[in-house]
Amino acid sequence: MADMTSSSFTRRGVLGAFAATTIAAAPTFSNAAGFLRGSGDIRRIRMFSGRTGERIDMIYWIEGHYIADAIKEVNYFMRDWRTNDVKKIDTRTIDILAAAHNLMDVTEPYMLISGYRSPKTNAMLRSRSGGVAKNSRHLRGQAADLRLSSRSVSQMARAAQSCNGGGVGRYTKSNFVHMDCGPVRTWGR
């Protein structure tokens, strides 16, 4: 991850980035980062947490570089809300979330169900459900469980799958989609 400081931005570049309101998908690329290329060199993530009441809506990438302060905010936002433990979220996961969101052409922010999970939280959830993996990518900061009220689980899963960037799980009964930056695979109905 590149470390960006505000002194490395040009005034024109920053003004141009913030003037942009959408990220245009480039469907000729086969992975999440490819879907975000050619989009004015910005990447944006929008989420809210029903658990904490927090919201983020930010540009986290400009001109080929991750913005360190924005990534720190994403890390904190996606923390384990039960324990307040913060883990560095894999930027590939953030890119997948942003690319899938962009492909669905929505302005509604994702509702974050689960981001990083501490070992304690993951063990507790495993004791209550057979659907929680012992070595979950959530433990590594490489996964998110998300919901959109304006899109179905199938629509969200198809958008994430088209990124070809990691795992996509459909949890139709619970109304959320799991997205991660691990090996490309799918599960659920």
C-alpha positions in Angstrom: 0.0 0.0 0.0 1.4 3.3 -1.0 1.6 6.0 1.7 0.2 9.3 0.4 0.7 12.7 2.0 -1.3 15.7 1.1 1.8 17.4 -0.2 2.0 14.9 -3.0 -1.3 15.9 -4.5 -1.6 18.6 -7.1 -4.3 21.2 -6.6 -5.7 20.3 -10.0 -5.7 16.5 -9.3 -7.5 16.9 -6.0 -10.1 19.3 -7.4 -10.7 17.0 -10.3 -11.0 14.0 -8.1 -13.5 15.6 -5.7 -15.5 17.1 -8.6 -16.1 13.6 -9.9 -19.3 12.1 -8.5 -19.2 8.6 -9.9 -16.8 5.9 -10.8 -17.4 4.5 -14.3 -16.9 0.8 -14.7 -14.6 -0.6 -17.4 -16.1 -4.1 -18.0 -13.2 -5.2 -20.2 -11.1 -6.0 -17.1 -11.6 -9.2 -15.3 -10.9 -8.3 -11.6 -12.1 -5.7 -9.2 -9.2 -3.3 -9.7 -9.7 -3.6 -13.4 -13.3 -2.5 -13.0 -12.1 0.6 -11.3 -9.4 1.6 -13.8 -10.0 4.4 -16.2 -12.4 6.0 -13.8 -10.8 9.4 -13.4 -8.2 7.7 -11.2 -10.4 7.8 -8.1 -12.1 5.0 -6.1 -14.9 5.6 -3.6 -16.5 3.6 -0.9 -19.9 4.2 0.8 -21.1 2.3 3.8 -23.1 2.6 7.0 -23.2 0.4 10.1 -26.6 -0.3 11.7 -24.7 -1.6 14.7 -22.7 1.7 15.5 -24.7 4.3 13.5 -21.5 5.3 11.7 -21.3 6.2 8.0 -18.4 6.6 5.6 -18.5 8.1 2.1 -15.1 8.7 0.9 -12.6 8.6 -1.9 -9.9 6.3 -0.8 -7.7 6.2 -4.0 -6.5 9.0 -6.1 -4.2 8.9 -9.1 -2.9 5.4 -8.5 -2.4 5.6 -4.8 -4.4 4.7 -1.7 -5.0 7.6 0.7 -3.5 6.5 4.0 -5.9 8.5 6.2 -9.0 7.2 4.2 -7.8 3.6 4.6 -7.3 4.2 8.3 -10.9 5.4 8.5 -12.1 2.3 6.6 -10.1 0.0 9.0 -11.8 1.7 12.0 -15.2 1.6 10.4 -14.9 -2.1 9.6 -13.7 -2.9 13.1 -15.2 -5.7 15.2 -18.0 -3.7 16.8 -18.4 -6.2 19.6 -14.8 -5.8 20.9 -13.7 -2.5 19.2 -10.6 -4.4 17.8 -9.3 -2.8 14.6 -7.5 -4.7 11.9 -5.9 -3.5 8.7 -8.5 -4.3 6.0 -7.0 -5.7 2.8 -7.2 -3.1 0.2 -8.2 -5.7 -2.4 -11.4 -6.3 -0.4 -12.1 -2.6 -0.4 -11.6 -2.6 -4.2 -14.0 -5.5 -4.7 -16.7 -3.8 -2.6 -16.2 -0.5 -4.5 -16.2 -2.2 -7.9 -19.3 -4.3 -7.2 -21.1 -1.2 -5.8 -20.2 0.7 -9.0 -21.4 -2.1 -11.2 -24.9 -2.0 -9.6 -25.2 1.7 -10.4 -26.5 2.6 -7.0 -26.0 5.7 -4.7 -27.3 3.9 -1.6 -24.4 3.0 0.7 -23.8 -0.6 1.7 -25.0 -1.7 5.1 -22.0 -3.4 6.7 -23.2 -6.4 8.6 -19.7 -7.7 9.4 -16.2 -6.6 8.6 -13.2 -7.6 10.7 -14.0 -10.2 13.4 -11.7 -10.8 16.3 -11.0 -14.5 17.2 -13.2 -14.1 20.3 -16.2 -12.9 18.1 -15.6 -15.5 15.4 -15.6 -18.3 18.1 -18.8 -16.9 19.6 -20.5 -16.8 16.2 -19.3 -20.3 15.4 -20.8 -21.6 18.6 -24.2 -20.2 17.5 -24.1 -21.0 13.8 -22.8 -23.7 11.5 -22.3 -21.1 8.7 -19.3 -19.4 10.3 -15.9 -20.7 9.1 -13.2 -21.5 11.7 -10.6 -19.8 9.6 -12.9 -17.1 8.2 -11.4 -14.3 6.0 -13.1 -11.9 8.4 -10.3 -12.8 10.9 -7.7 -11.6 8.4 -9.5 -8.3 7.5 -10.2 -9.8 4.1 -14.0 -10.0 4.0 -17.2 -8.1 4.5 -20.9 -9.1 4.8 -23.1 -6.5 3.1 -26.7 -5.6 2.3 -28.4 -3.1 0.0 -32.1 -2.4 0.4 -32.4 -1.5 -3.3 -30.8 -4.6 -4.6 -31.4 -8.3 -4.1 -28.9 -10.8 -2.8 -28.7 -12.3 -6.3 -28.0 -8.9 -7.9 -25.3 -8.1 -5.4 -23.7 -11.5 -5.7 -23.7 -11.3 -9.6 -22.0 -7.9 -9.4 -19.4 -9.2 -7.0 -18.8 -12.4 -9.0 -18.3 -10.4 -12.2 -15.3 -8.7 -10.5 -13.7 -12.2 -10.4 -11.6 -11.0 -7.5 -12.4 -13.4 -4.6 -15.1 -15.3 -2.8 -18.8 -14.5 -3.0 -21.3 -16.0 -0.7 -25.1 -15.7 -1.0 -27.1 -15.7 2.3 -30.6 -15.2 0.9 -32.5 -16.1 4.1 -30.4 -13.6 6.1 -30.4 -11.0 3.2 -26.7 -10.3 2.8 -23.8 -11.1 0.5 -20.3 -12.0 1.7 -17.4 -10.6 -0.4 -13.7 -11.4 0.1 -10.4 -11.2 -1.6 -9.5 -14.8 -1.2 -9.5 -17.4 -4.0 -12.3 -17.0 -6.5 -15.2 -19.2 -5.4 -19.0 -19.0 -4.8 -21.4 -20.6 -2.4 -25.0 -20.3 -1.2 -28.3 -19.7 -3.0 
